[in-house]
Amino acid sequence: MMASAQLTARQVRGLRKAGDVLIPGDSELPSFSGSGCVAHVDGMLDYMHGGDRDGLKALLGVFGLLPKVLIRGIIALTEHHHGVPTALGSVLRMINTGVKGVVMTLYYSDVGGQGQSIYQVIKYDAKVVRRDQ
């Protein structure tokens, strides 16, 4: 288990579980937890608004206690926020955006350093090219 200055062991476990629900991996790409990107979560949390960070940490703490099947159900429910009454729909939207934002940003930032680069696998090679030279 990696150490985090901002997350408890249970919150890190919750992040890994939620990440693996969203990015389970396949024959070419590693799972979220298998990528090693969780080791960089503090660098992301340092720049989050305090209220957003506290809410995310509370949610990750709950996820750390739940089995993956329940986390999968919660995330699936957040995908259908448009059919839920306004107040609850807003909460579901925030959960969806917050969890996906952290998971996707960490994973697709290619900071994991475990095995092959995510960028190499998806053939992502962004660069700026000046055509006038």
CYANA upper distance limits for C-alpha pairs under 8 A (distance plus 0.5 A):
  1 MET  CA      9 ALA  CA      7.99
  2 MET  CA     12 VAL  CA      8.45
  2 MET  CA     38 VAL  CA      8.31
  2 MET  CA     39 ALA  CA      6.77
  3 ALA  CA      9 ALA  CA      7.94
  3 ALA  CA     39 ALA  CA      8.17
  4 SER  CA      8 THR  CA      7.48
  4 SER  CA      9 ALA  CA      8.39
  4 SER  CA     12 VAL  CA      8.32
  4 SER  CA     39 ALA  CA      8.02
  4 SER  CA     41 VAL  CA      8.19
  4 SER  CA     42 ASP  CA      6.98
  5 ALA  CA     42 ASP  CA      7.27
  6 GLN  CA     42 ASP  CA      6.85
  6 GLN  CA     45 LEU  CA      8.13
  7 LEU  CA     11 GLN  CA      6.11
  7 LEU  CA     12 VAL  CA      6.65
  7 LEU  CA     57 LYS  CA      7.50
  8 THR  CA     12 VAL  CA      6.78
  8 THR  CA     61 GLY  CA      8.44
  9 ALA  CA     13 ARG  CA      6.66
 10 ARG  CA     14 GLY  CA      6.67
 10 ARG  CA     60 LEU  CA      8.14
 10 ARG  CA     61 GLY  CA      6.16
 10 ARG  CA     64 GLY  CA      5.43
 10 ARG  CA     65 LEU  CA      7.78
 11 GLN  CA     15 LEU  CA      6.69
 11 GLN  CA     57 LYS  CA      6.95
 11 GLN  CA     58 ALA  CA      8.36
 11 GLN  CA     60 LEU  CA      5.23
 11 GLN  CA     61 GLY  CA      4.85
 11 GLN  CA     62 VAL  CA      8.20
 11 GLN  CA     63 PHE  CA      7.88
 11 GLN  CA     64 GLY  CA      6.14
 12 VAL  CA     16 ARG  CA      6.71
 12 VAL  CA     38 VAL  CA      8.28
 12 VAL  CA     60 LEU  CA      7.76
 12 VAL  CA     61 GLY  CA      8.49
 12 VAL  CA     64 GLY  CA      7.84
 13 ARG  CA     17 LYS  CA      6.70
 13 ARG  CA     60 LEU  CA      8.34
 13 ARG  CA     63 PHE  CA      8.22
 13 ARG  CA     64 GLY  CA      5.56
 14 GLY  CA     18 ALA  CA      6.59
 14 GLY  CA     60 LEU  CA      5.22
 14 GLY  CA     61 GLY  CA      6.55
 14 GLY  CA     62 VAL  CA      7.58
 14 GLY  CA     63 PHE  CA      4.88
 14 GLY  CA     64 GLY  CA      4.13
 14 GLY  CA     65 LEU  CA      7.78
 15 LEU  CA     19 GLY  CA      6.34
 15 LEU  CA     38 VAL  CA      8.37
 15 LEU  CA     60 LEU  CA      6.27
 15 LEU  CA     63 PHE  CA      7.87
 15 LEU  CA     64 GLY  CA      7.91
 15 LEU  CA    103 VAL  CA      8.29
 16 ARG  CA     20 ASP  CA      6.53
 16 ARG  CA     32 PHE  CA      7.40
 16 ARG  CA     33 SER  CA      5.82
 16 ARG  CA     38 VAL  CA      7.86
 17 LYS  CA     21 VAL  CA      6.78
 17 LYS  CA     33 SER  CA      8.32
 17 LYS  CA     63 PHE  CA      7.77
 17 LYS  CA     64 GLY  CA      7.86
 17 LYS  CA     68 LYS  CA      6.67
 17 LYS  CA     71 ILE  CA      8.20
 18 ALA  CA     22 LEU  CA      6.89
 18 ALA  CA     63 PHE  CA      7.67
 18 ALA  CA     68 LYS  CA      7.94
 18 ALA  CA     71 ILE  CA      6.99
 18 ALA  CA     72 ARG  CA      8.13
 18 ALA  CA     99 VAL  CA      8.09
 18 ALA  CA    103 VAL  CA      8.42
 19 GLY  CA     23 ILE  CA      6.24
 19 GLY  CA     24 PRO  CA      8.09
 19 GLY  CA     31 SER  CA      8.43
 19 GLY  CA     32 PHE  CA      5.74
 19 GLY  CA     33 SER  CA      7.28
 19 GLY  CA    103 VAL  CA      6.07
 20 ASP  CA     24 PRO  CA      5.09
 20 ASP  CA     25 GLY  CA      8.17
 20 ASP  CA     31 SER  CA      6.40
 20 ASP  CA     32 PHE  CA      5.66
 20 ASP  CA     33 SER  CA      6.77
 21 VAL  CA     68 LYS  CA      7.60
 21 VAL  CA     71 ILE  CA      7.99
 21 VAL  CA     72 ARG  CA      6.51
 22 LEU  CA     32 PHE  CA      8.42
 22 LEU  CA    100 LYS  CA      8.16
 22 LEU  CA    103 VAL  CA      8.31
 23 ILE  CA     31 SER  CA      6.05
 23 ILE  CA     32 PHE  CA      5.89
 24 PRO  CA     30 PRO  CA      8.00
 24 PRO  CA     31 SER  CA      5.05
 24 PRO  CA     32 PHE  CA      6.97
 25 GLY  CA     29 LEU  CA      5.74
 25 GLY  CA     30 PRO  CA      5.08
 25 GLY  CA     31 SER  CA      4.24
 25 GLY  CA     32 PHE  CA      7.45
 26 ASP  CA     30 PRO  CA      6.89
 26 ASP  CA     31 SER  CA      7.69
 28 GLU  CA    121 VAL  CA      7.53
 29 LEU  CA    118 ILE  CA      7.45
 29 LEU  CA    121 VAL  CA      7.52
 30 PRO  CA     34 GLY  CA      5.94
 30 PRO  CA     35 SER  CA      6.00
 31 SER  CA     35 SER  CA      6.58
 32 PHE  CA     36 GLY  CA      7.91
 32 PHE  CA     37 CYS  CA      7.78
 32 PHE  CA    103 VAL  CA      8.18
 32 PHE  CA    107 TYR  CA      6.94
 33 SER  CA     37 CYS  CA      7.72
 33 SER  CA     38 VAL  CA      7.35
 34 GLY  CA    114 GLN  CA      8.09
 35 SER  CA    107 TYR  CA      7.77
 35 SER  CA    112 GLY  CA      5.66
 35 SER  CA    113 GLY  CA      7.66
 35 SER  CA    114 GLN  CA      6.13
 35 SER  CA    115 GLY  CA      8.27
 36 GLY  CA    111 VAL  CA      8.22
 36 GLY  CA    112 GLY  CA      4.75
 36 GLY  CA    113 GLY  CA      7.02
 36 GLY  CA    114 GLN  CA      6.34
 37 CYS  CA     41 VAL  CA      7.89
 37 CYS  CA    106 LEU  CA      6.29
 37 CYS  CA    107 TYR  CA      6.41
 37 CYS  CA    110 ASP  CA      7.93
 37 CYS  CA    111 VAL  CA      6.07
 37 CYS  CA    112 GLY  CA      4.39
 37 CYS  CA    113 GLY  CA      8.03
 38 VAL  CA    106 LEU  CA      7.61
 38 VAL  CA    112 GLY  CA      7.95
 39 ALA  CA    112 GLY  CA      7.94
 40 HIS  CA     44 MET  CA      7.58
 40 HIS  CA    106 LEU  CA      7.78
 40 HIS  CA    111 VAL  CA      7.68
 40 HIS  CA    112 GLY  CA      8.29
 41 VAL  CA     45 LEU  CA      6.68
 41 VAL  CA    106 LEU  CA      7.62
 42 ASP  CA     46 ASP  CA      6.45
 43 GLY  CA     47 TYR  CA      7.80
 44 MET  CA     48 MET  CA      7.36
 44 MET  CA    102 VAL  CA      8.42
 45 LEU  CA     53 ARG  CA      7.03
 48 MET  CA     52 ASP  CA      7.05
 48 MET  CA     53 ARG  CA      6.31
 49 HIS  CA     53 ARG  CA      6.58
 50 GLY  CA     54 ASP  CA      6.55
 51 GLY  CA     55 GLY  CA      6.70
 52 ASP  CA     56 LEU  CA      6.62
 53 ARG  CA     57 LYS  CA      6.57
 54 ASP  CA     58 ALA  CA      6.70
 55 GLY  CA     59 LEU  CA      6.75
 56 LEU  CA     60 LEU  CA      6.56
 56 LEU  CA     98 GLY  CA      7.38
 56 LEU  CA     99 VAL  CA      7.93
 57 LYS  CA     61 GLY  CA      6.57
 58 ALA  CA     62 VAL  CA      6.97
 59 LEU  CA     63 PHE  CA      6.70
 60 LEU  CA     64 GLY  CA      6.54
 61 GLY  CA     65 LEU  CA      7.38
 62 VAL  CA     66 LEU  CA      7.06
 63 PHE  CA     67 PRO  CA      8.22
 63 PHE  CA     71 ILE  CA      7.02
 66 LEU  CA     70 LEU  CA      6.86
 66 LEU  CA     71 ILE  CA      7.21
 67 PRO  CA     71 ILE  CA      7.14
 68 LYS  CA     72 ARG  CA      6.48
 69 VAL  CA     73 GLY  CA      6.81
 70 LEU  CA     74 ILE  CA      6.70
 71 ILE  CA     75 ILE  CA      6.62
 72 ARG  CA     76 ALA  CA      6.55
 73 GLY  CA     77 LEU  CA      6.58
 74 ILE  CA     78 THR  CA      6.81
 75 ILE  CA     79 GLU  CA      7.06
 75 ILE  CA     96 ASN  CA      7.23
 76 ALA  CA     80 HIS  CA      7.57
 77 LEU  CA     81 HIS  CA      7.37
 77 LEU  CA     92 LEU  CA      8.00
 78 THR  CA     92 LEU  CA      5.25
 78 THR  CA     93 ARG  CA      6.68
 78 THR  CA     95 ILE  CA      7.36
 78 THR  CA     96 ASN  CA      5.93
 79 GLU  CA     92 LEU  CA      8.41
 79 GLU  CA     93 ARG  CA      8.34
 79 GLU  CA     96 ASN  CA      7.43
 80 HIS  CA     84 VAL  CA      7.83
 81 HIS  CA     88 LEU  CA      8.40
 81 HIS  CA     89 GLY  CA      5.25
 81 HIS  CA     90 SER  CA      7.94
 81 HIS  CA     92 LEU  CA      6.18
 81 HIS  CA     93 ARG  CA      6.59
 82 HIS  CA     89 GLY  CA      6.93
 83 GLY  CA     89 GLY  CA      8.02
 84 VAL  CA     88 LEU  CA      6.93
 84 VAL  CA     89 GLY  CA      5.46
 85 PRO  CA     89 GLY  CA      6.07
 86 THR  CA     90 SER  CA      6.53
 87 ALA  CA     91 VAL  CA      7.14
 88 LEU  CA     92 LEU  CA      6.73
 89 GLY  CA     93 ARG  CA      6.63
 90 SER  CA     94 MET  CA      6.75
 91 VAL  CA     95 ILE  CA      6.73
 92 LEU  CA     96 ASN  CA      6.58
 93 ARG  CA     97 THR  CA      6.56
 94 MET  CA     98 GLY  CA      6.32
 95 ILE  CA     99 VAL  CA      6.42
 96 ASN  CA    100 LYS  CA      6.41
 97 THR  CA    101 GLY  CA      6.08
 98 GLY  CA    102 VAL  CA      6.80
 99 VAL  CA    103 VAL  CA      6.64
100 LYS  CA    104 MET  CA      6.18
101 GLY  CA    105 THR  CA      6.32
102 VAL  CA    106 LEU  CA      6.57
103 VAL  CA    107 TYR  CA      6.63
104 MET  CA    108 TYR  CA      6.29
105 THR  CA    109 SER  CA      6.26
106 LEU  CA    110 ASP  CA      7.75
106 LEU  CA    111 VAL  CA      7.57
107 TYR  CA    111 VAL  CA      7.73
107 TYR  CA    112 GLY  CA      7.80
107 TYR  CA    118 ILE  CA      8.45
108 TYR  CA    118 ILE  CA      7.39
108 TYR  CA    119 TYR  CA      8.16
110 ASP  CA    117 SER  CA      6.88
110 ASP  CA    118 ILE  CA      6.06
110 ASP  CA    119 TYR  CA      6.94
112 GLY  CA    117 SER  CA      8.50
113 GLY  CA    117 SER  CA      7.38
116 GLN  CA    120 GLN  CA      7.56
116 GLN  CA    121 VAL  CA      7.75
117 SER  CA    121 VAL  CA      6.95
118 ILE  CA    122 ILE  CA      6.78
119 TYR  CA    123 LYS  CA      6.24
119 TYR  CA    124 TYR  CA      5.36
119 TYR  CA    125 ASP  CA      7.50
120 GLN  CA    124 TYR  CA      6.77
120 GLN  CA    125 ASP  CA      8.29
